[in-house]
Amino acid sequence: MPRTPTLALLGGGFSDDPDTLLDDFVLEASGRPRPKVCFLPTAGGDAPGYIEKFHTAFAARACEPVHLELFRRTVTDLRAFVLSQDIVYVGGGNTANMLAVWRVHGLDAILREAYEAGVLLCGISAGACCWFEAAHSDSFGPPVPLADGLGLLPGSLCPHYDSEPARRPGYLAAVNDRTLPGGWALDDGAAALFADGRPVDVVTRRPGATLRRVDVGADGAVTETARPARLLGT
């Protein structure tokens, strides 16, 4: 029986947080007792330190961690490698550069196939933005609209919504003037699970952080609607 197409958006994780709560949430969401987890560090230029940090964080966990480099590619059959995973975990960095590299290697189509096959796709920052049609991205400096996502989820995403001063006003303005389609804003410290394109669970490692729906209402005004979030670790 096919597994449900599932995505997790992370406002933290091993690269940022002093605890493992959001990463534990992802491992549990896979539904596997010992999931195979593949880290994609493309957005960070396959930085060795980032890769090492991933393996340090996941080596002692109930999972099988591997990583996939494209700047120093050694995996010949990308499709077989990716489809053998239970989780694909995409790191942060430059969203536009990452998407361009993925497309050169044909990884964009493979990730779509993995999603449809039930591999849990997830990531932080660039690794969350990439799954949408568009994003409020700092790929070119200050955050601006980037209409170049994979489109696995409709609309747009703004990460770091509550932690970077330029994010919220810039995203609201872009949605308001239709430069970006309506979508979702994710606070740092929160995570959201989407199944079949719909949010089914929102969690947070700190009170107040959540996922917000941002849209233009019937009156033409942009609106924000916060989703209830479960506090982890309590």
N, C-alpha and C positions, 0 to 999 in steps of 0.2 A: 504493500500500500504506500503510495507516495507520501512523503513528509510535507508538512505545510511550509511554503516559502516564508522564511523568517529573517528579520533584520534586528539588530540591537544598536542603538545610538548611545555612545558613551561620552559623558562629560567628565571623564577621568579614567583611572585605571593604573596599571603598573608604572607608567611613565610619569605620573603626576602625584598620586595619592600616597599617604603614609600607611594605608591599610589595603586590604585585598577585597573589599566589599563589592565593588563594581565588577571586578574580574570574576569573583565567585558567582555573581549573578549571571554572567555570561556562560560560565561552565555549567551551571545548573540548567540554564535555558536550553542547552543543547540536548538535554534528555538522555545523555549517555553517561554511564558510570565512569568511564575513562576516555573522554573525547580526544580525538586528534585535532590539535590546534596549530594552524599555520599562520605565522606572522608575516605580513607584507609591509616592509619598511620603505617602500618606494618613495613616498612623499618626503621622507627625510634623506633621500639620496642613498639609501641602503647603508646608512652610517653604522660602522662596526659597533660603536658604543651603544647605540639604540638596540641593535640585535642582541648584544650581550646582556643588556638590561632585561630584555624579554625572557631570555633563557634563564637568567638568574631568578626572575620572579616566578616562572612556571615550572622549573625543574623539579621542585619538591611537591608539586600539586598533583592531584589525581587527574592527570592528562598526559598526552604525548605531544610535546612541543617540537615544532620544526619551523624553519623560516624559508622564505623564497626571495632570493635576490634577482633583480633584473639587470642592474648595472654590471654585475659580475655573474652573469647567468651560468649555472651549471646544470640545471634541470632541462632535459631535452623535450620531454613530453609534458608540457604544462597542463594540458587537459586532464590527463590521467592523474597527475600529482594533485591538482586542486580538487578534483572530484572524489579523491580518496579521503579528503579531510571531513571532519565533522563541524569545525569552526574555521572561518577565515577572519583573522583579526588584523585590521588595517591601521597602521600608525599615522600619526600626525605629521604635518609639514606643509608642503606646497601642493595644493589640490590640482591646479592647472597642469603643473609639470607631471604629477603622478598620472593623471588621466591620459596625457599625451604618450607617456612611456607605455602604459598599459595597452593603448591602442596599437602602437608599433609592434608589440609582441603578441597581439591578438588576445590579451588577457581579459579585455572588456567583455568579449563574447563568452569566454569561458566562465567568468564570474556570473554572468546572467544565467548560463546553463546550470551552474552550481546552485544558484538561488532557487531556480525552478525545481531542482532535484532535492531540495531540502537541506542543503548545507547552510548552517547559520552564518550569515555575514554580519560583521560588526566592526566598529572602529571609533576612534576618537578624533575630533576636529576634522582634518581633511578626510580621515577614515570614516567619518559620519556624513560629511557633505557629499561625498562622491556618489552615494546611492540615489540621490534626488535628481530631478530635472535641472535644478539650478541651486545656487547657494550664495550666501553673503560671505565672500571669501577675501582673505588677505594675500592671495597668490601674487598680486602685483604691487603690494605695498599696503596702504590703508584699505580697509574692507570695502569692496565694491561688488556689484552683481556679477556672477559667473554663470552663464547659461550653457553649461557644457557637461552636465552630469550624466550618469549612466541611465537615469530615468527608471530605476527599479521601483522607486516610490514617487508619486506625483508631487508637484509643487516644489517648494524650496526649503532650505534649512539654514538657520543661523546658529553656529556654535558659540560658546563663551559668552552667552547672552547677558549674564549678570556680572561678569568679571572684567570685561574690557570695555571702557567707557564709550568707544565709538560704535560698538556693535548694535545696541538697542536702537538709538536714534537713526542710525543708517539703515537698519533693516526695516524699521517702521516706515521710513520715507520711501524706500525702494518698493515696498508692497503697496504703499498708498498711491504712488504715481505709476504703478503697474510695470516698473522696470524689472521687478521680480514677481512671480506668481505668489499667492498666499502659501503659507506652509507652517513650519514649526520652528520654535526657538528653544534651544536646550541650554539650561544653566549648567555651569561647572558643578560637579558633585552629584548630578542626576544621571539617570540612564532610562531609556525607553525601549520596550520590546514591541516590534510591529510584526503581526502575522497576517498574511494575505493582504498587505498594504494598509492595515488598520492598527492603531496603537491598542495593545491589549494589557500592558502593564507598564507602570512608571514607578521607579524606585529612586531613593536618594540616600546618600551617606551623610548629609547634613540638612537640618531643618530649613525649610524655605526654598531649597533648590528643586526645580521641577521642569517639566516640559510644557510649553505654551503654544497654543494655536494662534496664529496671526493671520488675519484675513481682512478684506474690505467688506463691511456690512452693507445691508440694503440701503442705508442712508448715505453711502459713499465714504463713511469714516472708517479708518483702520481700527480693528479691535484686537485685543489680546485676551485669551481665555486659558487660565492655568489648569492643568490636569492634576487631580489628586495624586500624591506620590506616597508610596510606602517607605517608611524610614527603616533602613537596613541596620542590622547590628543591635537591635533593641529586643 
